[in-house]
Amino acid sequence: MTEEAPQGVDPHIPNAARMYDYFLGGKDNFKADRDLGDMVLSVLPEVRDGTRENRAMIGRLVRYLCEQGITQFLDLGSGLPAQENVHEVALRHAPEARVVYVDNDPVVAVHGRALLADPDRVAMVLADMRRPEEVLSDPEVRGLLDFDRPVAVLMMFVLHLVPEEDDPQRFVAAYRDALAPGSYLAISHVTNDVATERVMQVSDFYRKANAAFTPRSGGEIGAFFGDFELIPPGLVNGPGPHGWPFDPDHPLPIDEDFARMAYAGVGRKP
Ligand SMILES: C[S@@+](CC[C@H](N)C(=O)[O-])C[C@H]1O[C@@H](n2cnc3c(N)ncnc32)[C@H](O)[C@@H]1O
């Protein structure tokens, strides 16, 4: 990204999506994002590997879901385009796949739309996942996804950007309720079960950004799945070589602590 910001975007306010892009080694970020990103890395250097692990996990996850016969994906809090985006993996494994990306960041929407060349299969919707009624009735969402059939809803590294006062358990339940049997919900989420002090210090840093940062306990993260059946190995520490799904062929060297600083799981609607 040039240092010139698109209209309506203040480059001086650090932004969670662009900081994540910085951690991934991307170019879609401004100085303010990099400065706060460096503060985070000074306390939690494992974040760099961890974000890459999360992306690698998304690739494995989408492939797994395609193997289960899923062809419809709703990726909430999809982030700036990176390597191995959901639609690229999905279309490789299921050529009939449909993918809708949803993000509430206008910069993500602009970059996402520039990347997507096939409106019959893939859409980028600018919307707030905290309003499931709006997301689920959006014409582009309805146009591409058939909710009478199984859909995989992805919430990867996004719910920890939603504070408790926005009642994430309520809106996540609304997505679960809207899905047909055989649908999936996948979540990766930072926890403060370990390294609590350092993770909470990062949480303070994020207050300066455009989003709150709310790590949660394994119990709180598990509750997002409601009555969905967790696919083995269940809610596990991840991303990382111990993450979901375990991939013995590609364990990246990752700090044990970071591997335990997040949980990931996949649930299936009975
Ligand atoms: C850390 S990035 C994760 C991107 C991607 N899901 C991944 O795991 O690689 C989180 C993304 O969620 C988006 N986001 C945060 N709050 C959101 C909300 N309420 N509705 C939609 N998107 C949101 C941010 O703009 C950002 O792009």
The ligand as a MOL file (V3000), in Angstrom:
LIG
                    3D

  0  0  0     0  0            999 V3000
M  V30 BEGIN CTAB
M  V30 COUNTS 27 29 0 0 0
M  V30 BEGIN ATOM
M  V30 1 C -6.7150 -10.6050 12.5960 0
M  V30 2 S -7.6410 -10.4450 11.0960 0 CHG=1
M  V30 3 C -7.9190 -12.1570 10.6990 0
M  V30 4 C -8.0960 -12.4060 9.2170 0
M  V30 5 C -8.3930 -13.8480 8.8250 0
M  V30 6 N -9.6820 -14.2830 9.3680 0
M  V30 7 C -7.3160 -14.7890 9.2830 0
M  V30 8 O -7.5150 -15.5010 10.2780 0
M  V30 9 O -6.2500 -14.8290 8.6570 0 CHG=-1
M  V30 10 C -9.2490 -9.9730 11.7190 0
M  V30 11 C -10.1570 -9.3180 10.7010 0
M  V30 12 O -11.4580 -9.2140 11.2720 0
M  V30 13 C -12.0240 -7.9790 10.8910 0
M  V30 14 N -13.0640 -7.6220 11.8680 0
M  V30 15 C -12.9120 -7.2020 13.1410 0
M  V30 16 N -14.1060 -6.9730 13.7180 0
M  V30 17 C -15.0450 -7.2560 12.7680 0
M  V30 18 C -16.4760 -7.1880 12.7310 0
M  V30 19 N -17.1590 -6.7800 13.8060 0
M  V30 20 N -17.1070 -7.5410 11.5970 0
M  V30 21 C -16.4090 -7.9340 10.5060 0
M  V30 22 N -15.0530 -7.9970 10.4710 0
M  V30 23 C -14.3820 -7.6680 11.5970 0
M  V30 24 C -10.8360 -7.0160 10.8700 0
M  V30 25 O -11.1110 -5.8960 10.0520 0
M  V30 26 C -9.7480 -7.9110 10.3050 0
M  V30 27 O -9.6950 -7.8220 8.9120 0
M  V30 END ATOM
M  V30 BEGIN BOND
M  V30 1 1 1 2
M  V30 2 1 2 3
M  V30 3 1 2 10
M  V30 4 1 3 4
M  V30 5 1 4 5
M  V30 6 1 5 6
M  V30 7 1 5 7
M  V30 8 2 7 8
M  V30 9 1 7 9
M  V30 10 1 10 11
M  V30 11 1 11 12
M  V30 12 1 11 26
M  V30 13 1 12 13
M  V30 14 1 13 14
M  V30 15 1 13 24
M  V30 16 1 14 15
M  V30 17 1 14 23
M  V30 18 2 15 16
M  V30 19 1 16 17
M  V30 20 1 17 18
M  V30 21 2 17 23
M  V30 22 1 18 19
M  V30 23 2 18 20
M  V30 24 1 20 21
M  V30 25 2 21 22
M  V30 26 1 22 23
M  V30 27 1 24 25
M  V30 28 1 24 26
M  V30 29 1 26 27
M  V30 END BOND
M  V30 END CTAB
M  END
